[in-house]
Amino acid sequence: MHLLLKVGHELCNNDEFKRRMCDIVWTDSIEPEEFERQWKLVMIEFGLTENKWIDDMFGMRSMWIPAFYRHEPMSGLMRTTSRSESENHFFCQVANSQLTLVEFMNHFDGAMDVQRFNHRKNDHISRYTEPADWSKTTLEKDAAKIYTRSIFFDQQLEIHGTISECLPMDTKVEGPRIRILLKDFKAHGDGLLEVFFMVF
């Protein structure tokens, strides 16, 4: 509804406009420069170059556009936009504007059964099997116990990257937390990072 008030009913119902905007706004697979270039092209093509609200949103782009924080470590967690895209994909598989309510409910129930089956299967694999081809470091062992298998594999890449690219320089216990100073060999500048862990 908010977008409707800002850009008008016609653009809100324009499938090409919506597709182009979604392709650049809700993805972290493009660089910020590419986002800015594509944004300007869309604004010109759809006559929004004089829209103050659009200008304001563009001015705050680094705070809400995934392209601007695509390199931020997310600890293997799914980003909010990715979660939204996943939900949209799920609902697009079971719904369209031509379905009656009864047809929609039948499609939805079938899709939910598939989701439940996949969840139980993934849960079983995570609880009762060990991942193959891993170094079994203490950090990996803990991650394998905490995370589901798919999230563990994402974490495993981060762990291996940390082990091969970072060197602990100093460790200090400061009250209820541990401070570790790391040297990141691939980082810009001096590559020194501080990491804090709470001791429970």
Z-matrix of the N, CA and C atoms (Angstrom, degrees):
N
C 1 1.462
C 2 1.528 1 110.29
N 3 1.344 2 116.38 1 -39.29
C 4 1.457 3 121.17 2 -178.88
C 5 1.530 4 110.66 3 -61.02
N 6 1.330 5 116.35 4 -46.59
C 7 1.458 6 120.65 5 179.66
C 8 1.517 7 110.81 6 -62.82
N 9 1.351 8 116.89 7 -38.18
C 10 1.456 9 121.22 8 179.05
C 11 1.524 10 111.10 9 -57.47
N 12 1.339 11 116.77 10 -43.20
C 13 1.461 12 120.89 11 179.64
C 14 1.522 13 112.42 12 -67.46
N 15 1.325 14 117.20 13 -28.02
C 16 1.454 15 120.95 14 -174.22
C 17 1.531 16 113.81 15 -89.89
N 18 1.330 17 118.14 16 -34.72
C 19 1.472 18 119.33 17 -177.02
C 20 1.522 19 113.62 18 -117.19
N 21 1.332 20 117.36 19 -8.19
C 22 1.451 21 120.43 20 176.29
C 23 1.517 22 113.54 21 97.60
N 24 1.329 23 114.20 22 156.93
C 25 1.462 24 123.02 23 -176.15
C 26 1.525 25 112.20 24 -62.78
N 27 1.320 26 116.73 25 -39.99
C 28 1.468 27 120.51 26 -175.84
C 29 1.525 28 111.98 27 -62.40
N 30 1.348 29 116.45 28 -46.94
C 31 1.471 30 119.20 29 179.53
C 32 1.516 31 111.89 30 -69.08
N 33 1.325 32 117.12 31 -35.88
C 34 1.458 33 120.03 32 179.39
C 35 1.526 34 111.69 33 -63.11
N 36 1.312 35 117.09 34 -26.01
C 37 1.466 36 121.06 35 179.04
C 38 1.523 37 112.56 36 -100.07
N 39 1.325 38 116.65 37 5.76
C 40 1.467 39 121.03 38 -179.45
C 41 1.536 40 108.63 39 -88.06
N 42 1.333 41 116.54 40 109.48
C 43 1.465 42 120.58 41 -176.21
C 44 1.524 43 112.84 42 -61.64
N 45 1.320 44 117.17 43 -37.01
C 46 1.468 45 120.67 44 -179.47
C 47 1.526 46 110.47 45 -66.39
N 48 1.333 47 117.27 46 -41.93
C 49 1.468 48 121.63 47 177.48
C 50 1.532 49 110.17 48 -62.04
N 51 1.332 50 116.33 49 -46.78
C 52 1.464 51 120.13 50 -179.25
C 53 1.525 52 111.07 51 -63.09
N 54 1.330 53 116.62 52 -42.41
C 55 1.467 54 119.85 53 179.91
C 56 1.515 55 111.25 54 -63.63
N 57 1.344 56 116.42 55 -45.24
C 58 1.473 57 120.21 56 -178.72
C 59 1.530 58 110.84 57 -63.49
N 60 1.329 59 116.78 58 -41.97
C 61 1.466 60 120.03 59 -179.97
C 62 1.536 61 110.97 60 -66.28
N 63 1.328 62 116.73 61 -44.77
C 64 1.466 63 119.86 62 179.54
C 65 1.522 64 111.35 63 -62.00
N 66 1.332 65 116.67 64 -36.99
C 67 1.463 66 120.90 65 -178.75
C 68 1.528 67 113.08 66 -63.39
N 69 1.324 68 117.17 67 -27.66
C 70 1.465 69 118.85 68 -178.99
C 71 1.528 70 113.49 69 -106.44
N 72 1.335 71 116.97 70 -26.47
C 73 1.457 72 119.80 71 -176.25
C 74 1.523 73 111.59 72 -85.42
N 75 1.323 74 118.70 73 -45.06
C 76 1.458 75 121.07 74 -172.28
C 77 1.521 76 112.29 75 -101.78
N 78 1.326 77 116.13 76 46.11
C 79 1.464 78 120.07 77 175.69
C 80 1.514 79 109.41 78 -142.75
N 81 1.319 80 116.06 79 147.00
C 82 1.458 81 120.17 80 173.75
C 83 1.528 82 110.13 81 -111.94
N 84 1.325 83 115.97 82 18.83
C 85 1.467 84 119.42 83 -177.90
C 86 1.525 85 112.80 84 -94.84
N 87 1.336 86 117.64 85 3.84
C 88 1.467 87 120.32 86 176.00
C 89 1.521 88 109.60 87 -119.00
N 90 1.316 89 114.98 88 154.85
C 91 1.469 90 120.58 89 177.97
C 92 1.531 91 109.47 90 -78.90
N 93 1.340 92 118.10 91 157.86
C 94 1.464 93 121.06 92 179.04
C 95 1.533 94 113.50 93 -54.89
N 96 1.327 95 116.51 94 -37.95
C 97 1.471 96 119.37 95 -178.89
C 98 1.532 97 110.98 96 -63.95
N 99 1.341 98 115.30 97 -40.03
C 100 1.464 99 120.02 98 178.88
C 101 1.518 100 110.49 99 -68.08
N 102 1.345 101 117.13 100 -39.36
C 103 1.458 102 120.14 101 175.67
C 104 1.522 103 110.28 102 -57.97
N 105 1.334 104 117.78 103 -48.66
C 106 1.463 105 121.62 104 -177.71
C 107 1.527 106 111.66 105 -61.75
N 108 1.323 107 116.10 106 -40.59
C 109 1.469 108 120.12 107 179.37
C 110 1.532 109 110.87 108 -64.48
N 111 1.333 110 115.56 109 -46.65
C 112 1.462 111 119.57 110 -179.37
C 113 1.534 112 111.62 111 -67.04
N 114 1.327 113 116.52 112 -39.27
C 115 1.472 114 121.02 113 178.36
C 116 1.535 115 110.00 114 -58.12
N 117 1.321 116 116.57 115 -47.75
C 118 1.469 117 120.02 116 -178.92
C 119 1.524 118 111.60 117 -62.43
N 120 1.335 119 116.54 118 -39.34
C 121 1.473 120 120.07 119 178.17
C 122 1.531 121 110.89 120 -62.51
N 123 1.334 122 116.99 121 -43.18
C 124 1.464 123 121.25 122 179.74
C 125 1.531 124 110.24 123 -65.33
N 126 1.335 125 116.77 124 -42.53
C 127 1.467 126 120.14 125 -179.72
C 128 1.534 127 111.13 126 -62.06
N 129 1.331 128 116.41 127 -41.13
C 130 1.467 129 120.35 128 178.72
C 131 1.523 130 110.34 129 -67.08
N 132 1.327 131 115.96 130 -48.12
C 133 1.465 132 120.83 131 -175.85
C 134 1.525 133 112.35 132 -62.03
N 135 1.335 134 117.34 133 -35.72
C 136 1.462 135 120.02 134 -176.09
C 137 1.536 136 112.72 135 -105.47
N 138 1.333 137 116.76 136 15.28
C 139 1.458 138 121.09 137 172.47
C 140 1.514 139 115.57 138 65.88
N 141 1.323 140 117.52 139 39.36
C 142 1.464 141 120.68 140 -177.93
C 143 1.530 142 112.91 141 -112.28
N 144 1.318 143 117.32 142 15.67
C 145 1.471 144 120.16 143 -176.23
C 146 1.530 145 112.70 144 -68.19
N 147 1.327 146 118.41 145 -19.73
C 148 1.470 147 121.19 146 -179.72
C 149 1.521 148 112.29 147 -105.72
N 150 1.315 149 118.05 148 11.77
C 151 1.459 150 122.09 149 -177.18
C 152 1.530 151 109.25 150 -84.67
N 153 1.339 152 116.67 151 114.82
C 154 1.470 153 120.86 152 -175.63
C 155 1.528 154 112.48 153 -63.34
N 156 1.331 155 117.27 154 -41.40
C 157 1.456 156 120.30 155 -179.89
C 158 1.535 157 110.68 156 -62.53
N 159 1.326 158 116.55 157 -42.71
C 160 1.465 159 121.20 158 177.25
C 161 1.527 160 109.86 159 -61.33
N 162 1.345 161 116.97 160 -43.55
C 163 1.471 162 121.09 161 178.09
C 164 1.531 163 111.08 162 -60.61
N 165 1.331 164 115.85 163 -41.75
C 166 1.470 165 120.23 164 179.30
C 167 1.534 166 110.83 165 -64.15
N 168 1.320 167 116.37 166 -42.85
C 169 1.465 168 120.37 167 178.97
C 170 1.529 169 110.72 168 -64.19
N 171 1.325 170 116.58 169 -38.82
C 172 1.463 171 120.29 170 178.23
C 173 1.530 172 110.19 171 -66.15
N 174 1.327 173 116.48 172 -36.80
C 175 1.460 174 120.73 173 178.70
C 176 1.525 175 112.61 174 -63.21
N 177 1.328 176 116.69 175 -28.06
C 178 1.475 177 121.46 176 179.60
C 179 1.524 178 111.91 177 -98.95
N 180 1.333 179 117.85 178 17.39
C 181 1.470 180 121.70 179 -171.14
C 182 1.521 181 114.01 180 -56.49
N 183 1.321 182 117.59 181 -34.21
C 184 1.477 183 118.81 182 -177.34
C 185 1.525 184 112.06 183 -70.22
N 186 1.338 185 117.70 184 -12.16
C 187 1.457 186 121.23 185 -178.48
C 188 1.530 187 113.05 186 -94.61
N 189 1.347 188 117.50 187 -15.56
C 190 1.467 189 117.46 188 -174.77
C 191 1.524 190 114.94 189 -139.06
N 192 1.312 191 118.53 190 -9.61
C 193 1.466 192 121.07 191 -179.71
C 194 1.533 193 109.24 192 -92.13
N 195 1.329 194 119.17 193 120.21
C 196 1.469 195 121.86 194 -177.35
C 197 1.523 196 114.46 195 -54.78
N 198 1.321 197 118.45 196 -29.33
C 199 1.473 198 120.44 197 -179.81
C 200 1.529 199 111.53 198 -58.02
N 201 1.328 200 117.59 199 -26.77
C 202 1.463 201 121.07 200 -176.28
C 203 1.521 202 113.13 201 -85.10
N 204 1.328 203 117.82 202 -12.64
C 205 1.461 204 118.27 203 175.03
C 206 1.523 205 111.09 204 -128.84
N 207 1.332 206 115.59 205 29.07
C 208 1.467 207 120.83 206 -177.71
C 209 1.520 208 112.89 207 -65.63
N 210 1.345 209 118.47 208 -25.03
C 211 1.460 210 121.12 209 -178.56
C 212 1.527 211 112.66 210 -95.66
N 213 1.329 212 116.21 211 1.24
C 214 1.461 213 119.20 212 178.90
C 215 1.528 214 109.19 213 -72.06
N 216 1.335 215 118.62 214 133.43
C 217 1.472 216 119.68 215 177.51
C 218 1.519 217 110.46 216 -66.83
N 219 1.323 218 116.21 217 130.68
C 220 1.464 219 121.12 218 -178.62
C 221 1.535 220 111.72 219 -114.18
N 222 1.339 221 116.66 220 13.04
C 223 1.465 222 122.76 221 178.23
C 224 1.523 223 112.45 222 54.02
N 225 1.308 224 116.73 223 34.33
C 226 1.456 225 120.51 224 176.82
C 227 1.508 226 114.63 225 76.82
N 228 1.323 227 117.27 226 0.06
C 229 1.453 228 119.92 227 -179.11
C 230 1.516 229 110.48 228 -81.47
N 231 1.309 230 115.80 229 147.28
C 232 1.458 231 120.24 230 178.93
C 233 1.517 232 109.17 231 -71.72
N 234 1.312 233 116.67 232 134.01
C 235 1.449 234 119.95 233 178.14
C 236 1.520 235 110.06 234 -71.54
N 237 1.329 236 115.53 235 157.43
C 238 1.454 237 120.42 236 -178.71
C 239 1.519 238 111.24 237 -57.40
N 240 1.322 239 117.23 238 -43.37
C 241 1.458 240 119.78 239 -179.26
C 242 1.513 241 110.77 240 -65.63
N 243 1.331 242 116.65 241 -37.51
C 244 1.463 243 119.65 242 177.58
C 245 1.514 244 110.53 243 -64.45
N 246 1.340 245 115.82 244 -39.82
C 247 1.449 246 119.33 245 178.59
C 248 1.522 247 109.95 246 -63.09
N 249 1.328 248 116.39 247 -42.28
C 250 1.458 249 120.92 248 178.58
C 251 1.525 250 110.70 249 -62.85
N 252 1.341 251 117.14 250 -43.19
C 253 1.461 252 120.37 251 178.62
C 254 1.515 253 110.41 252 -62.75
N 255 1.328 254 117.13 253 -38.70
C 256 1.454 255 121.40 254 179.55
C 257 1.526 256 110.46 255 -63.74
N 258 1.330 257 116.91 256 -43.97
C 259 1.461 258 120.77 257 177.88
C 260 1.521 259 110.85 258 -64.23
N 261 1.330 260 116.40 259 -42.90
C 262 1.463 261 119.81 260 178.69
C 263 1.523 262 110.80 261 -60.60
N 264 1.334 263 116.98 262 -42.81
C 265 1.455 264 121.04 263 178.98
C 266 1.527 265 110.25 264 -61.37
N 267 1.322 266 115.76 265 -43.39
C 268 1.470 267 120.52 266 179.49
C 269 1.526 268 110.82 267 -59.90
N 270 1.335 269 116.62 268 -48.91
C 271 1.464 270 119.26 269 -176.97
C 272 1.527 271 112.61 270 -70.73
N 273 1.326 272 117.12 271 -30.42
C 274 1.464 273 119.93 272 177.04
C 275 1.529 274 111.16 273 -65.50
N 276 1.324 275 116.83 274 -27.70
C 277 1.460 276 120.40 275 179.21
C 278 1.528 277 112.27 276 -73.15
N 279 1.312 278 117.07 277 -25.86
C 280 1.463 279 119.30 278 -174.89
C 281 1.522 280 113.64 279 -109.87
N 282 1.327 281 117.76 280 -5.58
C 283 1.464 282 118.33 281 -174.02
C 284 1.511 283 112.27 282 -137.60
N 285 1.302 284 114.67 283 148.65
C 286 1.464 285 122.08 284 166.17
C 287 1.518 286 107.56 285 -153.55
N 288 1.284 287 116.99 286 167.63
C 289 1.466 288 121.17 287 -172.24
C 290 1.526 289 112.96 288 -69.79
N 291 1.338 290 118.23 289 -10.86
C 292 1.467 291 121.17 290 -178.19
C 293 1.528 292 112.86 291 -88.20
N 294 1.339 293 118.13 292 -12.44
C 295 1.463 294 120.96 293 -174.81
C 296 1.527 295 111.93 294 -75.05
N 297 1.322 296 114.84 295 143.20
C 298 1.461 297 119.21 296 169.06
C 299 1.528 298 107.28 297 -77.95
N 300 1.320 299 116.08 298 168.90
C 301 1.465 300 120.15 299 -179.79
C 302 1.530 301 110.88 300 -61.53
N 303 1.336 302 116.77 301 -41.13
C 304 1.467 303 120.62 302 -179.85
C 305 1.529 304 109.99 303 -64.58
N 306 1.330 305 117.77 304 -43.57
C 307 1.462 306 121.17 305 178.70
C 308 1.524 307 110.93 306 -62.64
N 309 1.338 308 115.52 307 -42.73
C 310 1.466 309 119.33 308 178.53
C 311 1.530 310 110.64 309 -59.66
N 312 1.347 311 116.73 310 -45.57
C 313 1.467 312 119.88 311 -178.48
C 314 1.528 313 111.13 312 -63.42
N 315 1.326 314 117.66 313 -39.13
C 316 1.470 315 120.48 314 177.52
C 317 1.522 316 111.12 315 -63.87
N 318 1.331 317 116.58 316 -44.54
C 319 1.471 318 120.82 317 178.49
C 320 1.531 319 110.01 318 -63.94
N 321 1.324 320 115.47 319 -43.17
C 322 1.458 321 120.40 320 -178.31
C 323 1.524 322 111.23 321 -63.25
N 324 1.348 323 116.73 322 -45.60
C 325 1.470 324 120.33 323 179.11
C 326 1.522 325 111.14 324 -60.16
N 327 1.334 326 117.08 325 -42.24
C 328 1.465 327 120.63 326 178.62
C 329 1.523 328 111.59 327 -63.01
N 330 1.324 329 116.38 328 -42.92
C 331 1.469 330 120.54 329 179.78
C 332 1.523 331 111.22 330 -66.09
N 333 1.342 332 116.85 331 -38.03
C 334 1.463 333 119.93 332 178.33
C 335 1.525 334 111.17 333 -66.39
N 336 1.339 335 117.02 334 -36.17
C 337 1.467 336 119.70 335 176.10
C 338 1.524 337 110.76 336 -60.98
N 339 1.327 338 116.33 337 -41.77
C 340 1.471 339 120.78 338 177.77
C 341 1.522 340 110.11 339 -63.17
N 342 1.334 341 116.64 340 -43.67
C 343 1.468 342 121.05 341 179.19
C 344 1.530 343 110.78 342 -61.08
N 345 1.325 344 116.62 343 -43.71
C 346 1.469 345 120.21 344 -179.62
C 347 1.528 346 111.30 345 -64.53
N 348 1.340 347 116.11 346 -42.49
C 349 1.465 348 120.16 347 178.25
C 350 1.525 349 110.70 348 -60.23
N 351 1.338 350 116.12 349 -47.44
C 352 1.473 351 120.15 350 -179.72
C 353 1.527 352 111.34 351 -62.41
N 354 1.327 353 116.15 352 -38.66
C 355 1.463 354 120.12 353 178.88
C 356 1.534 355 110.33 354 -63.58
N 357 1.349 356 116.88 355 -46.74
C 358 1.474 357 120.28 356 179.54
C 359 1.527 358 111.04 357 -62.77
N 360 1.328 359 115.97 358 -40.91
C 361 1.473 360 120.48 359 179.57
C 362 1.532 361 110.65 360 -62.88
N 363 1.336 362 116.52 361 -48.19
C 364 1.465 363 120.32 362 179.61
C 365 1.527 364 111.56 363 -63.69
N 366 1.325 365 116.17 364 -38.24
C 367 1.458 366 120.24 365 178.48
C 368 1.529 367 110.43 366 -64.21
N 369 1.330 368 117.32 367 -42.97
C 370 1.469 369 121.42 368 178.93
C 371 1.533 370 110.73 369 -61.99
N 372 1.335 371 116.48 370 -46.23
C 373 1.469 372 120.69 371 179.87
C 374 1.529 373 110.32 372 -60.48
N 375 1.332 374 116.22 373 -42.75
C 376 1.469 375 120.11 374 -177.82
C 377 1.523 376 111.94 375 -66.91
N 378 1.339 377 117.51 376 -36.27
C 379 1.468 378 121.20 377 -176.62
C 380 1.526 379 113.71 378 -80.32
N 381 1.326 380 117.05 379 -37.71
C 382 1.459 381 119.28 380 -166.49
C 383 1.535 382 115.85 381 -115.33
N 384 1.306 383 117.95 382 5.51
C 385 1.462 384 119.64 383 176.46
C 386 1.522 385 109.50 384 -132.29
N 387 1.320 386 116.07 385 159.40
C 388 1.459 387 121.21 386 175.84
C 389 1.514 388 108.89 387 -106.47
N 390 1.319 389 117.34 388 142.43
C 391 1.464 390 118.68 389 177.63
C 392 1.524 391 111.16 390 -66.21
N 393 1.318 392 116.17 391 143.89
C 394 1.464 393 120.61 392 178.68
C 395 1.527 394 109.77 393 -83.01
N 396 1.326 395 115.60 394 158.84
C 397 1.457 396 122.21 395 171.40
C 398 1.526 397 112.65 396 57.30
N 399 1.316 398 116.21 397 61.81
C 400 1.465 399 119.71 398 175.34
C 401 1.511 400 109.46 399 -137.83
N 402 1.324 401 115.93 400 157.00
C 403 1.462 402 121.01 401 -171.90
C 404 1.528 403 113.09 402 -79.95
N 405 1.330 404 117.73 403 -15.54
C 406 1.460 405 123.69 404 -179.95
C 407 1.525 406 112.89 405 60.94
N 408 1.331 407 116.14 406 34.22
C 409 1.462 408 118.81 407 170.66
C 410 1.524 409 107.69 408 -67.46
N 411 1.326 410 116.45 409 163.41
C 412 1.465 411 119.82 410 -179.84
C 413 1.516 412 111.13 411 -57.94
N 414 1.330 413 116.10 412 -41.25
C 415 1.462 414 120.29 413 -179.85
C 416 1.530 415 110.76 414 -62.71
N 417 1.324 416 116.35 415 -43.21
C 418 1.465 417 119.97 416 178.91
C 419 1.524 418 111.48 417 -66.58
N 420 1.324 419 117.47 418 -39.85
C 421 1.463 420 120.69 419 178.95
C 422 1.528 421 110.46 420 -60.29
N 423 1.333 422 115.39 421 -44.98
C 424 1.462 423 119.22 422 178.77
C 425 1.529 424 111.17 423 -63.85
N 426 1.324 425 116.66 424 -42.57
C 427 1.466 426 120.31 425 179.88
C 428 1.522 427 110.86 426 -63.41
N 429 1.336 428 117.32 427 -39.16
C 430 1.466 429 121.32 428 -179.83
C 431 1.528 430 111.13 429 -63.98
N 432 1.347 431 117.13 430 -30.78
C 433 1.463 432 120.88 431 179.05
C 434 1.528 433 112.09 432 -78.37
N 435 1.326 434 115.80 433 -33.76
C 436 1.462 435 120.68 434 -173.24
C 437 1.521 436 112.85 435 -83.85
N 438 1.334 437 116.77 436 -44.12
C 439 1.462 438 121.22 437 -170.83
C 440 1.522 439 112.62 438 -96.14
N 441 1.344 440 114.96 439 155.51
C 442 1.457 441 119.37 440 168.50
C 443 1.519 442 107.32 441 -65.66
N 444 1.333 443 116.49 442 164.24
C 445 1.455 444 119.61 443 -173.61
C 446 1.528 445 112.60 444 -60.58
N 447 1.329 446 118.14 445 -43.87
C 448 1.470 447 119.31 446 -177.77
C 449 1.533 448 111.20 447 -65.37
N 450 1.333 449 117.09 448 -39.89
C 451 1.466 450 119.92 449 177.78
C 452 1.531 451 109.74 450 -69.47
N 453 1.339 452 116.87 451 -36.13
C 454 1.464 453 119.94 452 177.86
C 455 1.530 454 110.73 453 -58.95
N 456 1.336 455 117.52 454 -43.30
C 457 1.467 456 119.61 455 -179.08
C 458 1.536 457 111.05 456 -61.97
N 459 1.342 458 116.33 457 -36.99
C 460 1.472 459 119.16 458 175.07
C 461 1.528 460 110.04 459 -64.44
N 462 1.340 461 116.20 460 -44.30
C 463 1.456 462 121.05 461 179.14
C 464 1.522 463 111.31 462 -63.53
N 465 1.330 464 116.26 463 -37.97
C 466 1.457 465 121.19 464 -178.69
C 467 1.530 466 111.13 465 -58.52
N 468 1.325 467 116.46 466 -40.54
C 469 1.466 468 120.25 467 177.41
C 470 1.529 469 110.74 468 -61.72
N 471 1.342 470 115.55 469 -41.68
C 472 1.463 471 120.29 470 178.94
C 473 1.536 472 110.41 471 -65.52
N 474 1.325 473 116.02 472 -41.87
C 475 1.470 474 120.51 473 -179.56
C 476 1.521 475 110.37 474 -63.11
N 477 1.324 476 117.09 475 -48.21
C 478 1.464 477 120.28 476 179.99
C 479 1.525 478 111.21 477 -62.47
N 480 1.345 479 115.80 478 -39.67
C 481 1.464 480 119.31 479 177.49
C 482 1.509 481 111.56 480 -62.60
N 483 1.343 482 116.02 481 -41.25
C 484 1.461 483 120.53 482 179.56
C 485 1.523 484 111.28 483 -65.51
N 486 1.330 485 116.28 484 -44.09
C 487 1.470 486 120.34 485 -178.50
C 488 1.528 487 110.75 486 -63.85
N 489 1.329 488 116.96 487 -39.76
C 490 1.464 489 119.91 488 -175.02
C 491 1.527 490 113.55 489 -86.00
N 492 1.341 491 117.53 490 -21.47
C 493 1.461 492 119.93 491 -173.52
C 494 1.522 493 113.98 492 -114.34
N 495 1.343 494 117.82 493 -9.97
C 496 1.467 495 120.60 494 -177.80
C 497 1.535 496 110.35 495 -122.22
N 498 1.304 497 114.88 496 145.88
C 499 1.463 498 120.80 497 178.82
C 500 1.523 499 108.34 498 -127.78
N 501 1.356 500 117.83 499 123.14
C 502 1.465 501 119.22 500 177.13
C 503 1.537 502 109.91 501 -66.27
N 504 1.327 503 116.54 502 128.43
C 505 1.460 504 121.36 503 -178.60
C 506 1.532 505 112.08 504 -102.22
N 507 1.343 506 115.56 505 -33.11
C 508 1.458 507 118.57 506 -175.80
C 509 1.531 508 108.80 507 -159.69
N 510 1.330 509 116.55 508 142.78
C 511 1.465 510 121.55 509 177.73
C 512 1.524 511 108.33 510 -132.26
N 513 1.346 512 115.93 511 131.98
C 514 1.463 513 120.26 512 179.02
C 515 1.519 514 109.59 513 -137.07
N 516 1.341 515 115.83 514 139.18
C 517 1.454 516 121.21 515 172.70
C 518 1.523 517 106.94 516 -91.63
N 519 1.331 518 116.44 517 120.98
C 520 1.467 519 121.45 518 -178.94
C 521 1.523 520 108.41 519 -122.30
N 522 1.316 521 115.74 520 88.69
C 523 1.469 522 119.98 521 -178.34
C 524 1.518 523 110.35 522 64.72
N 525 1.360 524 116.37 523 -124.24
C 526 1.470 525 118.80 524 -176.88
C 527 1.535 526 113.69 525 -84.61
N 528 1.335 527 117.79 526 10.65
C 529 1.461 528 118.61 527 -178.80
C 530 1.523 529 112.15 528 -136.03
N 531 1.313 530 114.96 529 159.28
C 532 1.462 531 122.23 530 177.18
C 533 1.521 532 108.31 531 -111.45
N 534 1.327 533 116.29 532 130.87
C 535 1.466 534 120.98 533 177.86
C 536 1.519 535 107.80 534 -107.52
N 537 1.343 536 115.37 535 126.30
C 538 1.462 537 120.79 536 178.15
C 539 1.528 538 108.27 537 -119.09
N 540 1.335 539 115.62 538 127.43
C 541 1.456 540 121.27 539 175.93
C 542 1.528 541 107.89 540 -97.97
N 543 1.330 542 115.92 541 121.84
C 544 1.463 543 121.60 542 -177.12
C 545 1.517 544 111.22 543 -113.69
N 546 1.315 545 115.54 544 148.54
C 547 1.464 546 121.86 545 171.57
C 548 1.527 547 106.82 546 -106.59
N 549 1.346 548 116.11 547 116.12
C 550 1.461 549 121.99 548 178.33
C 551 1.523 550 107.85 549 -98.17
N 552 1.318 551 116.91 550 112.40
C 553 1.460 552 121.56 551 -174.12
C 554 1.521 553 113.26 552 -71.45
N 555 1.333 554 117.81 553 -16.23
C 556 1.461 555 119.82 554 -179.15
C 557 1.528 556 112.61 555 -101.97
N 558 1.318 557 116.96 556 -3.48
C 559 1.465 558 119.96 557 -177.59
C 560 1.526 559 110.53 558 -79.83
N 561 1.342 560 114.53 559 157.28
C 562 1.463 561 120.20 560 176.05
C 563 1.523 562 109.37 561 -76.79
N 564 1.310 563 117.29 562 160.06
C 565 1.464 564 121.37 563 179.28
C 566 1.516 565 111.05 564 71.65
N 567 1.347 566 115.95 565 -143.88
C 568 1.470 567 118.60 566 -177.60
C 569 1.533 568 112.59 567 -78.03
N 570 1.335 569 117.00 568 -13.07
C 571 1.466 570 120.60 569 175.86
C 572 1.506 571 114.77 570 71.39
N 573 1.342 572 117.89 571 15.85
C 574 1.459 573 120.36 572 -179.41
C 575 1.527 574 110.29 573 -89.31
N 576 1.322 575 115.72 574 130.99
C 577 1.456 576 121.95 575 -179.61
C 578 1.517 577 109.45 576 -126.97
N 579 1.334 578 116.44 577 145.58
C 580 1.455 579 121.05 578 173.84
C 581 1.511 580 109.17 579 -109.26
N 582 1.317 581 116.43 580 132.02
C 583 1.459 582 122.47 581 177.96
C 584 1.518 583 108.18 582 -124.27
N 585 1.346 584 116.22 583 133.90
C 586 1.459 585 120.81 584 -179.57
C 587 1.517 586 110.19 585 -116.52
N 588 1.339 587 116.66 586 137.51
C 589 1.459 588 122.87 587 176.06
C 590 1.510 589 108.14 588 -124.71
N 591 1.321 590 116.12 589 137.80
C 592 1.470 591 120.69 590 175.64
C 593 1.519 592 108.59 591 -84.74
N 594 1.327 593 116.50 592 138.63
C 595 1.464 594 122.44 593 178.37
C 596 1.526 595 107.42 594 -98.35
N 597 1.313 596 116.60 595 123.11
C 598 1.471 597 119.95 596 -178.43
C 599 1.518 598 110.41 597 -107.72
